[in-house]
């Protein structure tokens, strides 16, 4: 997904502008990627499960060569680390929100507050929102309640 790719992706990857797997399925069914049908495609995801489904859907749609990384990015990163085709951090679906495969992982993301380098996601502190967004260490240390930029703007507007 687009937010996962903000912090990590394979070099030269085609990054979809979607938030969820169903969103990607919709784009796939729309024909948006049909121009790639004759090219080799490697699908990748965190642990390999989503790729099983997406690879099958792509093959059923007529993509000729569709491959996937056995065990997903997790296994790839464990084997090859950051000295490979992988760049950045891996978004994970638990409280850590990211893992690095070495102490020299490239930081690809930008802080949603100040645009400095960032690779740590936060959940918006507004329980009605809870969106994921990137925050650098400096900005995170400046506040006790980390709100996404939209909720922060609303809070600032209502305070004035």
C-alpha positions, 0 to 999 in steps of 0.5 A: 500500500502507499503508506507502507511504501512511504517507509520501505520498498524495493528499488524501482518498485511500482508503488500503488496509490492505495491504502488496502488490498481491496483498493488494489483489487479495484485498481487491478480490475479497472485495467490500470495496470494492464500495460504491465501484462507482458512484463515480469511482475514480482508482488511483495508484502509483509509476510507473503499472505496478501501476495498469494491472493494478489498473484492469483488475481493478476494471473487470472486477469492475464498477467503472464509472469507473476512471481512473489517473494517466498515468505514475504519481505520479512523472510527476504529482509532476514536473509539479505538485510539492507544490503540488497534491493530492499530500501528502508523500513518494513511496516508491520501490523503490530504495535511496533509499526515498523522493523529495520533489518539492520542498524543502517536502514535507509530512512525514506519517509518524511515527517508529516509535520515538518518534512524532516526524515522520518520512518516511525508511524504513529496512530493519531491520538484522536480516537475518532480518527486513529489514522497512521502518519509519520512523525520525526523524533524532534516533532514527537518529543514536542508534544504529549498528544500526537495528533495527525496534521488534520486533527491538529489543525482542527484542534488549533482552529477550535482553540483560537 
